[in-house]
Amino acid sequence: MTGPWAGRSVCVAGAGVSGRAAARVLAARGARVTLVDARDDDELRAKLDEPGVTVRLGDGDTLPPDAELVVTSPGWRPTVPLLAAAAAAGIEIIGEVELAWRLRGPDAAPWLAITGTDGKTTVVRMLARMLAAAGHRSIAVGNVGTPIVEVVAGTGTDAAAPYDVLAVELSSFQLHWSSSVQPYAATVLNIAPDHIDWHGSLEAYAADKAKIFAPGTLAVVNVDDEWSARFGERAERSVGFTLGSPRAGQLGVVEDLLVDRAFTADPVREAAELAALTDVRPYAPHNVANALAAAALARAYGVPPDAVRDGLRGFTPDPHRIEHVATAGDVTYVNDSKATNPHAAGASLAAYRSIVWIAGGLLKGADVDELVRSCADRLRGVVLMGRDRARIAAALARHAPNIPVVDVADTDTGAMDRVVTEAAALARPGDTVLLAPVGASFDMFADYPARGEAFAAAVRRLTGR
């Protein structure tokens, strides 16, 4: 076998979904692949059947002695021994996304890319619906769905025909390990403190996000977000989106309409009506911003206004994102378990007028004082759970001292029932009981979907709905 990968010794670090996909694709191109992972259990071994791949489990620290390149899974920190050894030896380290970019052929589908602290998955799925409504064969990939390396290599389950365009969600981890990715158009939705424990500082986290605005990429800038706007100032080409009335070169909101003053024949004098606010579901200010970001990327690719509207109408939100669970006694119960940082929780809290807030979990080093200060006047009461609940309680004592707070120390399988019961007791007609935890779930639950499902089940047991 010939080609740039034939005979090259590659270490794939991490045997998760993206690592296994990278190993398969590289082996198919003749590379000598060693797949390593610290895990070694029957569940993982059952997933490993990669022809031509040497698998080494139970040792994720040792760099194979003949490695010429390391392809790392996005969650591996640069400080882990294997990656640190590779860096010290001058061996290049890339991620699966960067590998996919390097595997692209001359006629490869362009990428429309999305990053940000919150809203990425919603935007990438909105965008995919808009592209499909315009008749383009597309798929949402990257940090969501099918590994992008499989799509680019044409080895996935739906590889019979090439895609016209890819809607690509990129995390800060994936961007950290990327160096040459150059999307056709890209957006930074927002930046707020998150994953600081991994990146080391907010500035380092933001710098990785900013890499999505590569030279030649059309930057789609959230002009309402300080970081996104700052990155946009350095971009070669940019358009903006805003929740306000748009200027020339921007998309925004006029009365009850989403409008485009960037991709029209005369942006100074002409605006295109894209959709109504009622087409954005679920309605919340941050979700309108999501819709505008998706619309800007779609319009950059030439999607007509009616396809933007039809895409929004056909969009179904992923679970656990401001998801209505039940209404009982004129109290609404909403599951936003995906709100795992202060920025996401703040957007969720801003969508409702009077709230019994359910919060807690693993704060990942985040500061919650500003969040509590900003939402204090919306709070009817608060129910706290999880490992870092005391830090939220302290912020409430400082900034909302008159708000009743219930501390639930339970961590067993019935803890969520007590949490929901306490929240319902605090609520009054017209209130929203909102699960917007502001922290990660791993102290009590397998993941944020498990937490959201536990909340929804507890609500249904309590209300009979």
C-alpha positions in Angstrom: 0.0 0.0 0.0 1.3 3.5 -0.9 0.3 7.0 0.2 1.4 9.4 2.9 0.2 7.2 5.8 1.6 3.8 4.6 4.1 2.4 7.0 3.9 5.4 9.4 3.9 4.5 13.0 1.0 6.2 14.8 0.0 6.0 18.5 -3.7 6.6 19.0 -4.2 7.6 22.6 -7.6 6.7 23.9 -9.9 3.9 22.9 -13.2 5.9 23.0 -15.4 6.4 20.0 -13.2 8.9 18.2 -10.0 7.0 19.0 -11.3 3.8 17.6 -12.5 5.6 14.5 -9.1 7.2 14.0 -7.3 3.9 14.5 -9.6 2.1 11.9 -9.1 4.9 9.3 -5.3 5.0 9.7 -4.9 1.3 9.6 -7.0 1.2 6.4 -4.4 3.6 4.9 -1.5 1.4 5.8 -0.3 3.1 9.0 1.2 0.9 11.7 -1.3 1.8 14.5 -1.0 1.2 18.3 -4.2 2.0 20.2 -3.6 2.6 23.9 -5.9 3.2 26.9 -5.5 3.0 30.6 -8.8 1.1 30.8 -8.9 -2.7 30.6 -12.3 -4.3 31.1 -14.6 -6.6 29.3 -16.9 -3.8 28.1 -14.0 -2.0 26.3 -12.5 -5.2 24.9 -15.9 -6.1 23.4 -15.8 -2.9 21.4 -12.2 -3.5 20.0 -12.1 -5.3 16.8 -9.9 -3.1 14.7 -8.1 -5.0 11.8 -4.5 -4.1 11.6 -4.4 -2.3 14.9 -2.2 -3.3 17.9 -4.2 -2.8 21.0 -2.5 -2.1 24.4 -4.9 -1.8 27.3 -4.2 -1.1 31.0 -1.3 1.2 30.2 -2.1 4.7 29.0 1.1 6.3 30.2 3.8 4.7 28.1 4.6 6.1 24.6 5.3 3.3 22.1 9.0 3.5 21.3 8.6 3.8 17.5 5.8 6.4 17.5 6.2 9.1 14.8 2.8 10.7 15.5 0.3 10.7 18.3 -3.5 11.1 17.7 -5.0 11.9 21.0 -8.6 11.7 22.2 -9.8 15.2 23.1 -10.2 14.6 26.8 -6.6 13.6 27.4 -4.8 16.5 29.1 -1.4 17.6 27.7 0.1 16.8 31.1 -0.6 13.0 31.0 2.7 11.1 30.9 2.3 9.7 27.3 1.5 13.1 25.8 4.2 14.8 27.9 6.7 12.3 26.7 5.7 12.8 23.1 6.0 16.5 23.4 9.4 16.2 25.0 10.6 14.0 22.2 9.4 16.4 19.5 6.7 14.1 18.3 3.7 15.8 16.9 0.4 15.5 18.8 -2.9 16.0 17.0 -6.6 15.2 17.6 -9.1 13.3 15.5 -10.5 16.5 14.1 -7.1 17.6 12.8 -6.5 14.1 11.4 -9.8 14.3 9.5 -8.8 17.7 8.1 -5.5 16.2 6.8 -7.3 13.3 5.3 -9.6 15.5 3.1 -9.4 15.1 -0.6 -9.2 17.9 -3.1 -13.0 17.9 -3.6 -13.9 17.5 0.0 -17.0 19.0 1.5 -16.5 22.4 3.2 -16.9 22.7 6.9 -19.3 25.1 8.7 -18.0 25.0 12.3 -19.3 26.0 15.7 -17.7 26.4 19.0 -18.5 28.3 22.2 -19.1 27.5 25.9 -22.8 26.9 25.4 -25.2 26.2 22.6 -22.9 24.3 20.3 -25.0 21.2 19.9 -28.2 23.2 19.4 -26.6 25.3 16.8 -25.1 22.5 14.8 -28.4 20.6 14.7 -30.3 23.8 13.7 -27.7 24.3 11.0 -28.0 20.8 9.7 -31.8 21.2 9.4 -31.4 24.4 7.5 -28.9 22.8 5.1 -31.2 19.9 4.6 -34.2 22.2 4.0 -32.2 23.8 1.2 -31.6 20.4 -0.4 -28.0 20.0 0.6 -26.7 16.5 1.7 -25.1 17.3 5.1 -24.5 15.8 8.5 -23.8 17.1 12.0 -20.4 15.8 13.1 -17.4 16.5 15.4 -18.3 16.8 19.1 -21.7 15.3 18.3 -22.8 12.2 16.4 -20.6 10.4 14.0 -16.8 10.8 14.4 -15.7 13.3 11.7 -12.8 11.2 10.6 -15.2 8.4 9.5 -17.3 10.9 7.5 -14.2 12.4 5.8 -12.8 9.0 5.0 -16.1 7.7 3.8 -16.0 4.7 6.1 -19.2 5.4 8.2 -22.5 3.7 7.9 -23.9 6.3 5.6 -20.9 6.6 3.2 -22.7 5.7 -0.1 -22.7 9.3 -1.4 -20.4 12.2 -0.6 -21.7 15.1 1.5 -22.1 18.6 0.1 -21.2 20.3 3.4 -20.5 19.3 7.0 -21.9 21.0 10.1 -19.1 20.6 12.6 -19.3 21.1 16.4 -15.9 21.6 17.9 -15.0 21.6 21.6 -12.2 23.5 23.2 -10.3 20.2 23.6 -10.7 19.3 19.9 -9.5 22.8 18.9 -6.5 22.6 21.3 -5.2 19.6 19.3 -5.9 21.2 15.9 -3.5 23.3 14.0 -4.5 23.5 10.3 -8.3 23.2 10.3 -9.7 26.0 8.1 -13.5 26.0 8.0 -15.4 27.7 5.2 -17.3 29.7 7.9 -17.2 29.4 11.7 -18.7 30.9 14.8 -17.7 31.4 18.4 -21.0 31.6 20.1 -19.9 32.8 23.5 -17.1 32.4 26.0 -17.5 31.9 29.8 -15.4 30.1 32.4 -15.5 26.3 31.8 -13.0 23.5 31.8 -10.6 25.8 33.6 -9.2 22.7 35.4 -8.2 21.3 32.0 -6.9 24.4 30.2 -5.4 26.1 33.2 -6.9 29.5 32.8 -9.8 31.3 31.1 -7.4 32.9 28.7 -6.0 29.6 27.6 -9.5 28.2 27.2 -10.5 31.2 25.1 -7.4 31.0 23.0 -8.2 27.5 22.0 -11.7 28.5 21.0 -10.4 31.4 19.0 -8.5 29.0 16.7 -11.7 28.3 14.9 -11.4 31.7 13.2 -8.5 30.5 11.0 -7.0 32.6 8.2 -9.4 32.7 5.3 -12.4 31.6 7.4 -15.5 33.8 7.4 -15.9 34.6 11.1 -19.5 34.7 12.4 -19.3 36.9 15.5 -21.7 37.2 18.4 -21.4 40.9 18.8 -23.2 40.7 22.2 -20.4 38.5 23.6 -17.2 40.3 24.6 -14.9 37.4 23.7 -16.5 36.5 20.4 -16.5 40.2 19.3 -12.8 40.5 20.3 -11.9 37.5 18.2 -13.9 38.9 15.3 -11.8 42.0 15.3 -8.8 40.0 14.4 -10.5 38.0 11.6 -9.9 38.7 7.9 -13.6 38.6 7.1 -16.5 38.7 9.5 -20.3 39.1 9.9 -22.1 39.5 13.1 -25.3 38.4 14.9 -27.1 40.2 17.7 -30.3 40.0 19.7 -30.8 43.7 19.0 -31.6 45.4 15.7 -28.9 44.5 13.2 -26.6 46.9 11.5 -25.4 46.4 7.9 -23.3 43.2 8.0 -25.3 41.6 10.8 -28.2 39.3 11.5 -30.6 40.3 14.3 -34.1 40.8 15.6 -36.6 43.4 14.4 -39.8 43.4 16.3 -40.9 39.7 16.1 -38.7 38.7 13.2 -35.2 37.3 12.6 -33.7 39.3 9.8 -30.5 39.3 7.7 -28.6 42.4 6.8 -25.3 40.6 5.9 -26.0 38.3 3.0 -28.3 40.5 0.9 -27.4 42.3 -2.3 -27.4 45.7 -0.5 -26.9 45.2 3.2 -27.1 48.9 3.9 -30.6 49.4 2.4 -31.9 45.8 2.3 -32.9 43.2 4.8 -34.1 39.6 4.3 -36.8 38.2 6.6 -35.6 34.8 7.8 -38.1 33.6 10.4 -40.4 34.6 13.2 -39.5 34.4 16.8 -42.3 31.9 17.2 -40.3 29.6 14.8 -37.6 29.3 17.5 -38.4 26.4 19.8 -38.1 26.4 22.8 -38.3 30.1 22.9 -35.7 31.8 25.2 -33.3 34.7 24.4 -30.2 32.5 24.3 -32.0 30.1 21.9 -32.8 33.0 19.6 -29.1 33.8 19.5 -28.5 30.1 18.7 -30.9 30.4 15.8 -29.2 33.5 14.5 -25.8 31.9 14.6 -27.1 28.9 12.7 -28.8 31.1 10.2 -25.6 33.2 9.6 -23.6 30.0 8.9 -26.3 28.7 6.6 -26.6 32.0 4.7 -22.8 32.1 4.3 -23.2 28.9 2.4 -26.0 30.3 0.3 -29.0 28.8 2.0 -32.1 30.9 1.0 -34.3 32.6 3.7 -37.2 30.1 3.3 -34.9 27.2 4.1 -33.7 28.9 7.2 -37.3 29.3 8.4 -38.2 25.7 7.4 -35.1 24.4 9.2 -36.0 26.1 12.4 -39.6 24.8 12.2 -38.3 21.3 11.6 -35.7 21.4 14.5 -36.3 19.2 17.5 -34.2 20.2 20.5 -32.0 17.6 22.2 -33.3 16.4 25.5 -32.3 18.1 28.8 -32.1 21.6 27.3 -34.8 23.8 28.8 -37.1 20.9 28.3 -40.7 21.1 29.6 -41.5 18.2 31.8 -44.9 18.9 33.3 -47.3 21.6 34.6 -49.3 20.9 37.7 -51.1 23.4 40.0 -50.0 26.2 37.7 -46.4 25.4 38.4 -44.1 24.5 35.5 -41.3 22.0 35.8 -38.3 22.5 33.4 -35.3 20.2 32.9 -32.1 22.0 31.8 -29.7 19.4 33.2 -27.3 20.4 30.3 -26.7 23.7 32.1 -23.4 22.6 33.6 -21.7 25.9 34.0 -22.6 29.4 35.2 -23.0 30.8 31.7 -25.5 28.1 30.7 -27.4 28.3 34.0 -27.6 32.1 33.7 -29.1 31.9 30.2 -31.7 29.4 31.5 -32.6 31.4 34.6 -33.0 34.5 32.4 -35.8 32.8 30.5 -38.2 32.7 33.4 -39.8 35.3 35.7 -40.2 33.5 39.0 -38.1 30.5 39.7 -37.5 27.8 42.3 -34.0 26.9 41.3 -32.5 23.4 41.7 -28.7 23.6 41.6 -25.6 21.8 42.5 -23.0 19.3 41.4 -19.3 19.7 40.4 -18.5 23.4 39.7 -15.1 22.6 38.0 -13.5 25.6 39.6 -16.2 28.0 38.4 -17.2 31.1 40.4 -21.0 31.5 40.9 -21.2 34.9 42.6 -22.0 36.8 39.5 -24.6 34.3 38.5 -26.4 34.5 41.8 -26.2 38.3 41.8 -27.7 38.5 38.4 -30.7 36.2 39.0 -31.5 37.0 42.7 -34.6 39.0 41.8 -36.1 36.0 39.9 -35.7 33.5 42.7 -38.7 32.3 44.8 -36.4 29.7 46.5 -33.5 27.4 45.9 -33.0 23.7 46.5 -29.3 22.6 46.6 -27.8 19.2 46.0 -24.4 17.7 45.1 -20.8 18.0 46.2 -20.3 21.7 45.7 -23.7 22.9 47.0 -22.0 24.7 49.9 -20.3 27.1 47.5 -23.6 28.0 45.9 -25.2 28.4 49.4 -22.4 30.8 50.3 -23.0 32.9 47.2 -26.8 33.0 47.9 -26.0 34.1 51.5 -24.0 37.0 50.1 -26.2 38.1 47.3 -29.7 36.8 48.0 -29.9 36.5 51.8 -33.7 36.6 52.0 -34.3 33.7 49.5 -35.3 30.4 51.3 -32.7 27.7 50.6 -33.1 24.0 51.2 -30.0 21.9 51.4 -30.4 18.2 50.4 -27.4 16.2 51.5 -28.7 12.9 50.2 -26.8 11.2 47.4 -28.7 7.9 47.1 -31.0 6.9 44.3 -34.0 8.6 46.0 -32.3 12.0 46.4 -33.9 13.6 43.4 -37.4 12.7 44.8 -36.6 14.7 47.9 -35.1 17.6 45.8 -38.3 17.8 43.7 -40.6 17.5 46.7 -38.8 20.4 48.5 -38.9 22.5 45.3 -42.6 21.9 44.8 -43.2 23.0 48.5 -41.4 26.3 47.8 -43.3 27.0 44.5 -46.4 29.2 44.1 -48.8 29.3 41.1 -47.1 30.9 38.1 -43.6 29.7 39.2 -41.1 27.6 37.3 -39.3 24.8 39.1 -36.0 24.8 37.1 -33.3 22.2 37.1 -30.3 24.3 35.9 -27.6 22.7 38.0 -24.6 25.0 37.1 -22.3 22.0 37.8 -21.3 18.7 36.3 -23.3 15.6 37.3 -20.6 13.0 38.1 -20.8 13.4 41.8 -24.2 11.8 41.8 -25.1 10.6 38.3 -23.5 8.9 35.4 -23.9 12.0 33.2 -26.2 15.0 32.7 -28.8 13.0 30.8 -29.1 10.6 33.8 -29.5 13.6 36.1 -32.2 15.0 33.8 -34.0 11.7 33.5 -34.0 11.4 37.3 -35.5 14.8 37.7 -38.2 14.2 35.1 -39.1 10.8 36.7 -39.3 12.4 40.1 -41.5 15.2 38.8 -43.9 12.7 37.2 -44.1 10.7 40.4 -44.9 13.8 42.3 -47.4 15.3 39.9 -48.9 12.2 38.3 -48.3 13.9 34.9 
